Amino acid sequence: MKPRTFVPRKLDIGAFIDSGEVLEGTQSVADLQRLAEGLYAQADLAALPPVQWRVQGRLVKQRVGQPHRWLDVEVKGTFPWECQRCLHSVDLPIEVARSIRFVDDEAAAAALDADSDDDVLAVSRVFDLLALLEDELIMAQPLVPRHEQCPTDVERHMRSFDPDEPEAPESGSDAGGKPHPFAALAALKKNQN
């Protein structure tokens, strides 16, 4: 008998878990469009190293009833985000290792998800595994990406609001002729001295 072939985009997740087999592969970052939308705008997605992933199904026997179905997920990659300090690209690695329980239907998944800390999903005959992997990467992305040490002098690029600084406009307006928002405060500070 020919071994069953599992296709990641249209995976019979119940049959895959029951088989206990392993699926692994790589995925281009450019193909993960939802993840790519949050990356550094000038990044060349085609040049990035691919995301590596591995999944395996496992059955956990119970004292009573059917065994519980679990999917062990591992996914990792290095991605360019915009550093929140210097606004340049910062490459940060993400590595996810998670186990997700699968149950027979959406109602059971919702009930178990509400009552436990486990991630619970419903079994599907046409499950998009790559979408799940992308979801895991999106949820693991850094909230505030930044360099440990920025490659540029951030202080030099930040504008000081000290009115005595030579770069400060003399007239209390910016280069476009609009009133500087702190010009009134600068005038008050001068009057107090």
JOJOCOR-V516356 format. One record per pair of residues at least 24 apart in sequence whose ideal C-beta (glycine too) atoms are under 10 Angstrom apart, sorted by the first residue. I is the first residue (numbers start at 1). J is the second residue. D is the distance in whole Angstrom. If there is no record, write none. Layout:
I,J,D ; I,J,D
//
This chain:
6,55,10 ; 6,57,10 ; 6,129,9 ; 7,126,10 ; 7,129,9 ; 8,53,9 ; 8,55,9 ; 8,127,9 ; 8,128,8 ; 8,129,4 ; 8,130,5 ; 8,131,9 ; 8,132,9 ; 8,133,8 ; 9,126,9 ; 9,127,9 ; 9,128,6 ; 9,129,7 ; 9,130,6 ; 9,131,8 ; 10,124,10 ; 10,125,9 ; 10,126,5 ; 10,127,8 ; 10,128,7 ; 10,129,9 ; 11,55,9 ; 11,71,10 ; 11,124,8 ; 11,125,9 ; 11,126,8 ; 11,127,5 ; 11,128,7 ; 11,129,5 ; 11,130,9 ; 11,132,9 ; 12,123,9 ; 12,124,8 ; 12,125,5 ; 12,126,7 ; 12,127,7 ; 13,55,10 ; 13,57,8 ; 13,69,8 ; 13,71,7 ; 13,100,10 ; 13,102,6 ; 13,121,8 ; 13,122,9 ; 13,123,6 ; 13,124,6 ; 13,125,8 ; 13,126,9 ; 13,127,4 ; 13,128,10 ; 13,129,8 ; 13,132,9 ; 14,57,9 ; 14,69,7 ; 14,102,7 ; 14,103,10 ; 14,104,8 ; 14,122,10 ; 14,123,4 ; 14,124,8 ; 14,125,7 ; 14,127,9 ; 15,57,9 ; 15,123,9 ; 15,125,8 ; 16,55,8 ; 16,56,9 ; 16,57,5 ; 16,69,10 ; 16,71,8 ; 16,102,10 ; 16,123,10 ; 16,127,8 ; 16,129,8 ; 17,55,9 ; 17,56,9 ; 17,57,3 ; 17,58,7 ; 17,59,7 ; 17,67,10 ; 17,68,10 ; 17,69,4 ; 17,70,7 ; 17,71,6 ; 17,72,10 ; 17,100,10 ; 17,101,10 ; 17,102,6 ; 17,123,8 ; 18,57,7 ; 18,58,10 ; 18,59,7 ; 18,67,9 ; 18,69,7 ; 18,123,10 ; 19,56,10 ; 19,57,6 ; 19,59,10 ; 20,56,7 ; 20,57,6 ; 20,58,6 ; 20,59,7 ; 21,55,9 ; 21,56,7 ; 21,57,7 ; 22,54,7 ; 22,55,7 ; 22,56,5 ; 22,57,8 ; 22,72,9 ; 23,53,8 ; 23,54,7 ; 23,55,5 ; 23,56,8 ; 23,57,9 ; 23,71,10 ; 23,129,7 ; 24,52,8 ; 24,53,6 ; 24,54,4 ; 24,55,7 ; 24,56,9 ; 24,74,8 ; 25,50,9 ; 25,51,9 ; 25,52,8 ; 25,53,6 ; 25,54,8 ; 25,55,9 ; 25,129,10 ; 25,130,9 ; 25,133,10 ; 26,50,4 ; 26,51,6 ; 26,52,5 ; 26,53,7 ; 26,77,9 ; 27,51,5 ; 27,52,8 ; 27,53,7 ; 27,75,9 ; 27,77,9 ; 27,130,6 ; 27,133,7 ; 27,134,8 ; 27,137,10 ; 29,77,7 ; 29,78,9 ; 29,79,7 ; 29,80,9 ; 29,137,9 ; 31,130,8 ; 31,134,9 ; 32,77,9 ; 32,79,10 ; 32,130,8 ; 32,131,9 ; 32,133,8 ; 32,134,5 ; 32,137,7 ; 32,138,9 ; 33,134,8 ; 34,131,9 ; 34,134,6 ; 34,135,8 ; 34,137,9 ; 34,138,6 ; 35,77,9 ; 35,79,7 ; 35,94,10 ; 35,133,10 ; 35,134,5 ; 35,135,9 ; 35,136,10 ; 35,137,5 ; 35,138,6 ; 35,141,8 ; 36,79,9 ; 36,134,9 ; 37,138,10 ; 38,79,9 ; 38,81,7 ; 38,82,9 ; 38,137,10 ; 38,138,7 ; 38,141,7 ; 38,145,10 ; 39,79,6 ; 39,80,6 ; 39,81,6 ; 39,82,8 ; 39,89,9 ; 39,141,9 ; 39,145,10 ; 40,79,8 ; 40,80,4 ; 40,81,6 ; 40,82,5 ; 40,83,9 ; 40,87,10 ; 40,88,8 ; 40,89,4 ; 40,90,8 ; 40,91,9 ; 40,145,9 ; 41,80,10 ; 41,82,7 ; 41,89,9 ; 42,80,9 ; 42,82,9 ; 42,88,9 ; 42,89,7 ; 43,79,8 ; 43,80,4 ; 43,81,9 ; 43,82,9 ; 43,89,6 ; 43,91,9 ; 44,80,9 ; 45,79,10 ; 45,80,9 ; 48,77,8 ; 48,78,8 ; 48,79,7 ; 48,80,7 ; 48,91,9 ; 49,77,7 ; 49,78,7 ; 49,79,10 ; 49,91,10 ; 50,77,7 ; 51,75,6 ; 51,76,7 ; 51,77,4 ; 51,78,9 ; 51,79,9 ; 51,94,9 ; 51,130,9 ; 51,133,7 ; 51,134,9 ; 51,137,7 ; 52,76,6 ; 52,77,7 ; 52,95,10 ; 53,77,9 ; 53,96,9 ; 53,129,8 ; 53,130,8 ; 53,132,10 ; 53,133,5 ; 53,134,10 ; 53,136,9 ; 53,137,9 ; 54,97,10 ; 54,133,10 ; 55,100,9 ; 55,129,7 ; 55,132,9 ; 55,133,8 ; 56,99,10 ; 57,102,9 ; 58,99,8 ; 60,99,10 ; 60,101,9 ; 66,104,9 ; 68,101,6 ; 68,102,8 ; 68,103,8 ; 68,118,10 ; 69,100,9 ; 69,101,7 ; 69,102,4 ; 69,103,7 ; 69,104,9 ; 69,121,10 ; 69,123,7 ; 70,99,5 ; 70,100,7 ; 70,101,6 ; 70,102,7 ; 70,118,9 ; 70,119,10 ; 71,98,9 ; 71,99,7 ; 71,100,5 ; 71,101,8 ; 71,102,6 ; 71,119,9 ; 71,121,8 ; 71,127,9 ; 71,129,9 ; 71,132,8 ; 72,97,8 ; 72,98,8 ; 72,99,5 ; 72,100,8 ; 73,97,7 ; 73,98,5 ; 73,99,7 ; 73,100,6 ; 73,119,9 ; 73,129,9 ; 73,132,7 ; 73,133,7 ; 73,136,6 ; 74,98,8 ; 74,133,9 ; 74,136,9 ; 75,130,10 ; 75,132,9 ; 75,133,5 ; 75,134,9 ; 75,135,10 ; 75,136,6 ; 75,137,6 ; 75,140,9 ; 76,137,9 ; 76,140,10 ; 77,133,10 ; 77,137,7 ; 79,137,8 ; 79,141,7 ; 79,142,9 ; 79,145,9 ; 80,145,9 ; 81,141,7 ; 81,142,7 ; 81,144,9 ; 81,145,4 ; 81,146,9 ; 82,145,7 ; 82,146,9 ; 83,144,9 ; 83,145,6 ; 83,146,5 ; 83,147,5 ; 83,150,6 ; 83,151,9 ; 83,152,9 ; 83,154,9 ; 84,142,9 ; 84,143,9 ; 84,144,5 ; 84,145,6 ; 84,146,5 ; 84,147,10 ; 85,144,9 ; 85,145,10 ; 85,146,5 ; 85,147,7 ; 85,149,10 ; 85,150,5 ; 85,152,9 ; 85,154,5 ; 85,157,10 ; 85,158,10 ; 86,146,8 ; 86,147,7 ; 86,149,10 ; 86,150,4 ; 86,151,7 ; 86,152,5 ; 86,153,9 ; 86,154,5 ; 86,157,7 ; 87,150,9 ; 87,152,9 ; 87,154,9 ; 87,157,8 ; 88,147,8 ; 88,150,7 ; 88,151,6 ; 88,152,7 ; 88,154,10 ; 89,145,9 ; 89,147,9 ; 89,151,9 ; 90,142,9 ; 90,145,5 ; 90,146,6 ; 90,147,5 ; 90,148,9 ; 90,150,8 ; 90,151,9 ; 91,145,9 ; 91,147,9 ; 92,141,8 ; 92,142,6 ; 92,145,6 ; 92,146,9 ; 92,147,9 ; 94,136,9 ; 94,137,6 ; 94,138,10 ; 94,139,10 ; 94,140,5 ; 94,141,6 ; 94,142,8 ; 95,137,10 ; 95,140,8 ; 96,133,8 ; 96,135,10 ; 96,136,5 ; 96,137,7 ; 96,139,8 ; 96,140,5 ; 97,136,10 ; 98,132,10 ; 98,136,6 ; 98,139,9 ; 98,140,9 ; 100,132,8 ; 100,136,9 ; 102,127,9 ; 161,185,8 ; 161,186,8 ; 162,186,8 ; 162,189,9 ; 163,187,8 ; 163,189,7 ; 163,190,7 ; 164,189,9 ; 164,190,9
//
